Amino acid sequence: MAKINTDYLLRLANNQIPDEEILTGYMRDYVAQGRNIGDMKHDYMRISSNIKYINLDGTLSNLMIGRALTKTRQILDKYLIFNFNCRTTDDIEIWKWNQNGGD
């Protein structure tokens, strides 16, 4: 089972992480584990439905999650374009998720 760094995800959703740390955290928690932004989206879904995290500084709204995923994708694309002249694909729709209805 993949490790989920909830501190990283919560700080990212609350816009508390500098761009460099977003990239290193994503590389460590996702790329190094063979995971991607779609997995990050599902991790947010699990956190948002877990009573343990719901009472932490308010709940994670769909807007906060969408912004965190978009920011991660933008930073990752910037890195990939600069280093490898490629970017992430648009296979994963990140705006249609809602907490009550899943994908």
C-alpha positions in Angstrom: 0.0 0.0 0.0 1.3 3.5 -0.9 2.3 5.9 1.8 0.1 9.0 2.0 1.7 12.1 3.5 -1.4 13.8 4.9 0.6 16.7 6.4 1.9 17.5 2.9 -1.6 17.3 1.3 -3.2 19.4 4.0 -0.5 22.1 3.9 -0.7 22.1 0.1 -4.5 22.5 0.2 -4.1 25.4 2.6 -1.5 27.1 0.4 1.2 26.8 3.0 4.0 25.2 0.9 6.5 26.9 -1.4 6.7 25.8 -5.0 10.0 24.0 -4.5 8.6 21.9 -1.6 5.5 21.1 -3.6 7.7 19.6 -6.3 10.0 17.7 -3.9 7.0 16.4 -1.9 5.3 15.3 -5.1 8.4 13.5 -6.4 8.9 11.8 -3.0 5.3 10.9 -2.2 4.0 10.1 -5.7 6.6 9.7 -8.5 9.0 7.6 -6.3 6.1 5.4 -5.4 4.9 5.0 -9.0 1.9 7.2 -8.4 0.5 10.4 -10.1 -1.8 13.4 -9.8 -4.8 11.1 -10.2 -3.6 9.2 -7.1 -3.2 12.6 -5.3 -6.8 13.4 -6.2 -8.0 10.1 -4.7 -5.8 10.7 -1.6 -7.7 14.0 -1.1 -11.0 12.2 -1.5 -10.0 9.8 1.3 -8.8 12.5 3.6 -12.0 14.5 3.0 -14.2 11.6 4.0 -12.1 10.6 7.0 -13.5 11.9 10.3 -10.0 12.1 11.7 -9.2 14.9 9.3 -12.6 16.6 8.9 -12.2 18.7 12.1 -8.7 20.0 11.3 -8.8 23.7 10.5 -12.2 23.3 8.8 -13.0 20.8 6.0 -11.2 20.7 2.7 -13.5 22.3 0.1 -13.7 21.2 -3.5 -12.2 24.5 -4.4 -9.2 24.0 -2.1 -8.6 20.5 -3.5 -8.9 21.7 -7.1 -6.5 24.5 -6.5 -3.9 22.2 -4.8 -4.1 19.7 -7.7 -3.9 22.5 -10.3 -0.9 24.1 -8.6 0.9 20.8 -8.4 0.3 20.1 -12.0 1.5 23.6 -13.0 4.7 23.2 -11.0 5.3 19.7 -12.3 4.7 20.8 -15.9 7.2 23.7 -15.5 9.8 21.2 -14.2 9.0 18.6 -17.0 9.1 21.2 -19.8 12.4 22.7 -18.6 14.2 19.4 -18.0 12.6 17.0 -20.5 10.5 19.1 -23.0 7.3 17.2 -22.0 4.4 17.8 -19.7 1.6 15.9 -17.9 -1.3 14.6 -19.9 -4.9 15.8 -19.6 -6.2 12.3 -19.0 -7.2 13.2 -15.4 -10.0 15.6 -15.0 -9.5 17.4 -11.7 -12.5 19.7 -11.5 -15.4 17.3 -11.6 -14.8 15.6 -8.3 -17.3 16.4 -5.5 -17.1 15.1 -1.9 -20.6 13.5 -2.0 -20.6 11.9 -5.4 -17.0 10.7 -6.1 -15.5 11.2 -9.6 
